[in-house]
Amino acid sequence: MTDNSTQKTPIELGYRMPAEWEHHDAIWISWPHDPVTFPDCIEKVENAYVQIIKEIQESEKVNLFVKNQKMKEKVIHILQKVNVDFSKITFHMFNYADVWFRDYGPTFIINNKQQKLAMVNWIFNCWGEKYDDLLKDKDIPQIINDKLQIPCFKPQIVMEGGSIDVNGKGTLLTTEQCLLNPNRNPNMTKENIEKHLKEHLGITHFIWLKNGICGDDTDGHIDDLARFVNPTTIVCAYEDDPDNQNFATLKDNYEILKNTKDQDGNQINVIKMPMPNNVNNEYAVPASYTNFYIGNTKVLMPTFNHKNDQTALTILQKLFPDRKVIGIDCTDLVKGYGTIHCISQQQPSTTAKQNK
């Protein structure tokens, strides 16, 4: 249901993008299947998915894409072994290419006064036309809209969900490396891009970091660098070792955050998050503890069998005292160049009281 009945923008109609800690109705994900994305580790990646689904379905519904009936039957068999509540899981069938739902899926927006849900369907060009064989995943938002029948706004701008993070109060966090990259919107200025984000997400204030971490094929997605954990606090990936290849980049981003304010002029509280280094010896991967998913009652954080895993879990647990922080082993999942936040997209509730 594309909103062609009016020329008004979402912000003019009272919509905004809520923060991830605000209450969800559901999570959207796609089951992993591609041995090219996950070489020699599909079964281990499936195990991570089982953990994610089992934890999340306790407090929000799971919308799960599968490629066909055969895959659906396989997934049901796997999930039955861990006693998931199948009344909380809805299967959707489409011959999708890969699992990076955060980037090719829609961004959900809400109108609190009217208790209405809508979506923004960005243009997905496979992270700057890097992977032509994944382009069919751009059809996912329309498939979802055909099922939900909600207003759908289609700004003519290339965007991925992993490139932005919001505090729900009007501030958006992103990077110049991604949003200003000529492989996305070469004819748009920074002001043009900000205008689209203001109109479609209800944004009034921007925080621009510089560059992303090594191994990130998305050109610096924010969800591997820094994330809001409440309206005035950001966790920021940080590297202490000056000889590390990410040291200078992460230090620059940290300094920017330390000297920035929110939409109301309040100083941002910045918490350092350690990095898990040398996770994969074969090639560089974007392993980061900031790629967590904030659910209604739990926060799922990627772990990597690294000495810093427990430190990161402890930091995050202190920041989410009303939620249980769960570590999910993503040592194999990250071989596909992403982890928990990258594979998921939250569908916010329009009626429930906000979680803080």
C-alpha positions as CSV (number, residue, x, y, z in Angstrom):
1,M,0.0,0.0,0.0
2,T,2.1,2.8,-1.3
3,D,1.0,6.2,-0.1
4,N,0.2,7.9,-3.4
5,S,-2.9,9.7,-2.1
6,T,-0.9,12.7,-0.7
7,Q,2.2,14.6,-1.5
8,K,2.8,15.1,2.2
9,T,6.0,13.7,3.8
10,P,5.9,11.4,6.8
11,I,7.0,14.2,9.1
12,E,4.2,16.3,7.9
13,L,1.8,13.4,8.6
14,G,3.1,13.0,12.2
15,Y,5.4,10.0,11.7
16,R,8.9,9.5,13.3
17,M,11.4,6.7,13.6
18,P,11.3,5.4,17.2
19,A,14.5,4.4,19.0
20,E,15.2,0.7,19.1
21,W,14.5,0.4,22.8
22,E,10.9,1.5,22.3
23,H,8.4,-1.3,22.4
24,H,8.3,-3.7,19.4
25,D,5.5,-5.8,18.0
26,A,8.0,-8.0,16.0
27,I,11.4,-8.7,14.6
28,W,12.0,-9.4,10.9
29,I,14.8,-11.8,9.8
30,S,15.7,-14.2,6.9
31,W,17.0,-17.7,7.5
32,P,20.7,-18.2,6.4
33,H,21.3,-20.5,3.4
34,D,24.2,-19.3,1.2
35,P,27.5,-21.2,1.4
36,V,29.2,-18.3,-0.4
37,T,28.2,-15.9,2.4
38,F,29.0,-18.4,5.1
39,P,31.8,-20.7,3.8
40,D,31.9,-24.1,5.5
41,C,29.9,-22.8,8.5
42,I,26.2,-22.8,7.6
43,E,25.2,-25.1,10.3
44,K,27.0,-23.1,13.0
45,V,25.3,-19.9,11.7
46,E,22.0,-21.7,11.8
47,N,22.7,-22.4,15.5
48,A,23.2,-18.7,16.1
49,Y,19.8,-18.0,14.5
50,V,18.1,-20.7,16.7
51,Q,19.5,-18.9,19.8
52,I,18.4,-15.5,18.5
53,I,14.8,-16.7,17.7
54,K,14.4,-18.6,20.9
55,E,15.5,-15.5,23.0
56,I,13.5,-12.9,21.1
57,Q,10.2,-14.8,20.7
58,E,9.7,-14.7,24.4
59,S,8.7,-11.0,24.2
60,E,8.1,-10.2,20.5
61,K,6.8,-12.0,17.4
62,V,9.2,-13.3,14.9
63,N,8.6,-12.8,11.2
64,L,10.9,-15.2,9.4
65,F,11.6,-15.4,5.7
66,V,12.4,-18.7,4.2
67,K,13.1,-19.4,0.5
68,N,10.6,-22.2,-0.1
69,Q,8.5,-25.0,1.5
70,K,11.5,-27.3,1.8
71,M,13.4,-24.7,3.8
72,K,10.4,-24.0,6.0
73,E,10.0,-27.7,6.9
74,K,13.7,-27.8,7.7
75,V,13.6,-24.7,9.9
76,I,10.5,-26.0,11.8
77,H,12.3,-29.3,12.5
78,I,15.3,-27.4,13.8
79,L,13.2,-25.0,16.0
80,Q,11.1,-27.8,17.4
81,K,14.2,-29.2,19.1
82,V,14.5,-26.0,21.3
83,N,10.8,-25.8,22.0
84,V,10.0,-22.4,20.5
85,D,6.5,-21.1,20.6
86,F,5.4,-21.4,17.0
87,S,2.4,-19.2,17.7
88,K,5.0,-16.4,17.9
89,I,6.5,-17.2,14.6
90,T,5.2,-16.2,11.2
91,F,6.8,-17.7,8.1
92,H,7.1,-15.7,4.8
93,M,8.2,-17.3,1.6
94,F,10.3,-15.6,-1.0
95,N,13.4,-16.6,-3.0
96,Y,15.6,-14.0,-1.4
97,A,19.4,-13.9,-1.9
98,D,20.9,-13.2,1.5
99,V,20.2,-12.4,5.2
100,W,21.1,-8.7,5.6
101,F,17.6,-7.6,6.6
102,R,18.6,-4.4,8.3
103,D,19.9,-3.1,5.0
104,Y,17.4,-4.3,2.4
105,G,14.3,-4.3,4.6
106,P,12.1,-1.3,5.3
107,T,12.5,1.2,8.0
108,F,9.3,1.3,10.1
109,I,8.0,4.6,11.3
110,I,5.1,5.4,13.7
111,N,2.5,8.0,14.3
112,N,1.9,7.9,18.1
113,K,-1.2,10.1,18.2
114,Q,-3.0,8.1,15.5
115,Q,-1.4,4.8,16.6
116,K,-0.4,4.1,13.0
117,L,2.5,2.2,11.5
118,A,4.1,3.0,8.2
119,M,7.3,2.1,6.4
120,V,10.0,3.8,4.4
121,N,11.2,1.8,1.3
122,W,14.6,3.1,0.5
123,I,16.5,2.2,-2.7
124,F,18.8,-0.7,-2.0
125,N,21.8,-1.0,-4.4
126,C,23.8,-3.7,-2.7
127,W,26.1,-1.3,-0.8
128,G,27.3,0.7,-3.8
129,E,26.6,-2.0,-6.4
130,K,29.1,-4.4,-4.9
131,Y,27.0,-7.6,-5.2
132,D,24.7,-7.7,-8.3
133,D,23.6,-11.2,-7.4
134,L,21.9,-9.9,-4.3
135,L,19.9,-7.2,-5.9
136,K,16.6,-9.1,-5.8
137,D,16.5,-8.5,-2.0
138,K,15.4,-5.0,-2.8
139,D,11.9,-6.5,-3.4
140,I,11.5,-7.5,0.3
141,P,9.9,-4.2,1.5
142,Q,7.2,-4.4,-1.1
143,I,6.5,-8.0,-0.2
144,I,6.1,-7.0,3.5
145,N,3.9,-4.1,2.5
146,D,1.6,-6.4,0.5
147,K,1.1,-8.4,3.7
148,L,0.8,-5.5,6.2
149,Q,-1.0,-3.0,4.0
150,I,0.3,0.1,5.7
151,P,1.4,3.4,4.2
152,C,4.7,3.0,2.3
153,F,6.8,6.0,1.5
154,K,9.4,5.7,-1.3
155,P,12.1,8.4,-1.2
156,Q,14.4,8.4,-4.2
157,I,17.5,7.9,-2.2
158,V,19.9,4.9,-1.7
159,M,20.0,4.0,2.0
160,E,20.6,1.0,4.2
161,G,19.2,0.6,7.7
162,G,22.6,-0.3,9.2
163,S,23.9,3.1,8.2
164,I,21.7,5.0,10.7
165,D,20.8,5.0,14.4
166,V,18.4,7.2,16.2
167,N,17.5,8.2,19.8
168,G,13.8,8.6,19.1
169,K,13.9,12.3,20.0
170,G,15.1,13.7,16.7
171,T,18.8,12.9,16.6
172,L,20.3,10.6,14.0
173,L,23.8,9.1,14.1
174,T,25.6,8.1,10.9
175,T,28.9,8.3,9.0
176,E,30.3,10.3,6.1
177,Q,32.0,7.3,4.6
178,C,28.7,5.7,3.9
179,L,26.0,8.3,3.4
180,L,28.3,10.7,1.4
181,N,29.9,7.9,-0.6
182,P,29.6,8.5,-4.4
183,N,28.6,4.8,-4.9
184,R,25.3,5.6,-3.1
185,N,23.9,9.0,-4.1
186,P,26.5,10.7,-6.3
187,N,24.4,13.7,-7.2
188,M,23.2,14.5,-3.7
189,T,24.9,16.9,-1.3
190,K,25.1,16.4,2.5
191,E,22.2,18.9,2.8
192,N,20.1,16.9,0.3
193,I,20.6,13.7,2.2
194,E,19.7,15.3,5.5
195,K,16.6,16.7,4.0
196,H,15.4,13.2,3.0
197,L,16.1,11.9,6.5
198,K,14.3,14.8,8.2
199,E,11.3,14.4,6.0
200,H,11.0,10.6,6.3
201,L,12.2,9.8,9.8
202,G,11.3,13.0,11.7
203,I,15.0,13.9,12.3
204,T,15.9,17.4,13.5
205,H,19.6,16.9,14.5
206,F,22.5,15.0,12.9
207,I,25.7,13.6,14.3
208,W,28.2,12.7,11.6
209,L,31.1,10.4,12.3
210,K,33.9,9.8,9.8
211,N,34.9,6.3,8.8
212,G,34.1,2.7,9.6
213,I,36.2,-0.3,10.8
214,C,38.4,-2.5,8.6
215,G,36.6,-5.4,7.0
216,D,33.3,-3.6,6.7
217,D,32.2,-4.0,3.1
218,T,29.3,-1.6,3.7
219,D,31.5,1.5,3.7
220,G,31.3,2.4,7.4
221,H,27.9,1.4,8.8
222,I,27.2,3.0,12.1
223,D,26.0,-0.1,13.8
224,D,29.5,-1.4,13.9
225,L,30.8,1.9,15.4
226,A,28.4,3.6,17.8
227,R,24.9,3.1,19.1
228,F,22.4,5.0,21.2
229,V,21.4,3.1,24.3
230,N,19.2,5.8,25.7
231,P,18.3,9.3,24.4
232,T,21.6,10.9,25.7
233,T,24.0,8.0,25.8
234,I,26.0,6.4,23.1
235,V,28.3,3.3,23.3
236,C,31.3,3.8,21.0
237,A,33.7,1.1,19.7
238,Y,37.2,2.0,20.8
239,E,40.6,0.6,20.3
240,D,43.4,1.1,22.9
241,D,46.2,-0.4,20.9
242,P,47.9,2.4,18.8
243,D,49.4,-0.3,16.5
244,N,45.9,-1.6,15.6
245,Q,44.6,-0.8,12.2
246,N,41.3,0.6,13.7
247,F,43.0,2.8,16.3
248,A,43.0,6.1,14.5
249,T,39.6,5.8,13.0
250,L,37.9,4.9,16.3
251,K,39.7,7.5,18.2
252,D,38.6,10.2,15.7
253,N,34.9,9.0,16.0
254,Y,35.2,9.0,19.8
255,E,36.5,12.6,19.9
256,I,33.7,13.7,17.7
257,L,31.1,12.2,20.0
258,K,32.8,13.6,23.1
259,N,32.3,17.1,21.7
260,T,28.8,16.7,20.4
261,K,25.3,17.4,21.8
262,D,21.8,16.1,21.2
263,Q,18.8,17.9,19.6
264,D,18.1,19.8,22.8
265,G,21.7,21.0,23.3
266,N,22.5,18.4,26.0
267,Q,26.0,16.9,26.1
268,I,26.1,13.3,24.8
269,N,27.3,10.7,27.4
270,V,29.9,8.5,25.6
271,I,30.8,5.0,26.8
272,K,33.8,3.2,25.3
273,M,33.2,-0.3,24.1
274,P,36.2,-2.5,23.6
275,M,36.9,-4.2,20.2
276,P,37.3,-8.0,19.6
277,N,40.5,-8.3,17.5
278,N,41.7,-11.0,15.2
279,V,38.4,-12.8,15.2
280,N,39.0,-14.4,11.8
281,N,42.5,-15.3,10.6
282,E,41.6,-15.8,6.9
283,Y,40.4,-12.3,6.1
284,A,39.3,-9.1,7.8
285,V,35.8,-9.1,9.2
286,P,33.8,-6.3,10.9
287,A,33.6,-7.9,14.4
288,S,32.1,-5.4,16.8
289,Y,30.2,-5.5,20.0
290,T,28.0,-2.6,19.0
291,N,26.1,-4.7,16.5
292,F,23.6,-5.7,19.2
293,Y,19.8,-5.9,18.9
294,I,17.7,-4.2,21.6
295,G,14.6,-6.4,22.2
296,N,11.6,-5.7,24.5
297,T,13.1,-7.6,27.4
298,K,16.5,-8.7,26.2
299,V,19.5,-7.3,24.4
300,L,21.3,-9.7,22.1
301,M,25.0,-8.9,21.8
302,P,27.4,-10.7,19.4
303,T,30.3,-12.5,21.1
304,F,33.4,-13.9,19.4
305,N,35.2,-16.2,21.9
306,H,37.4,-13.3,22.7
307,K,38.8,-12.1,26.0
308,N,36.8,-8.8,25.7
309,D,33.5,-10.6,25.4
310,Q,32.7,-10.5,29.1
311,T,33.8,-6.9,29.5
312,A,31.5,-5.8,26.7
313,L,28.6,-7.8,28.1
314,T,29.1,-6.2,31.5
315,I,29.2,-2.7,30.0
316,L,26.0,-3.3,28.1
317,Q,24.2,-4.9,31.1
318,K,24.8,-1.8,33.2
319,L,23.3,0.3,30.5
320,F,20.2,-1.8,30.2
321,P,19.3,-2.7,33.8
322,D,15.7,-3.6,32.9
323,R,16.7,-6.0,30.2
324,K,18.8,-9.1,30.2
325,V,21.9,-8.9,28.0
326,I,22.5,-12.2,26.2
327,G,25.7,-13.1,24.4
328,I,25.3,-14.9,21.0
329,D,28.3,-16.6,19.6
330,C,28.8,-14.9,16.2
331,T,32.3,-16.2,15.4
332,D,30.9,-17.8,12.2
333,L,28.1,-15.4,11.5
334,V,30.6,-12.5,11.1
335,K,32.4,-14.4,8.3
336,G,29.5,-13.1,6.2
337,Y,30.5,-9.5,7.2
338,G,27.8,-8.8,9.7
339,T,26.1,-10.0,12.9
340,I,22.9,-9.6,14.9
341,H,21.9,-6.1,14.1
342,C,22.7,-6.5,10.5
343,I,20.4,-9.5,10.1
344,S,17.4,-8.0,11.9
345,Q,14.8,-5.2,11.7
346,Q,12.4,-4.3,14.4
347,Q,8.8,-3.5,13.9
348,P,7.8,-1.0,16.5
349,S,4.5,-1.0,18.4
350,T,2.2,2.0,18.0
351,T,0.1,1.4,21.1
352,A,2.3,0.0,23.8
353,K,3.9,2.1,26.4
354,Q,7.5,3.0,25.5
355,N,10.3,1.0,27.2
356,K,13.1,3.2,28.3
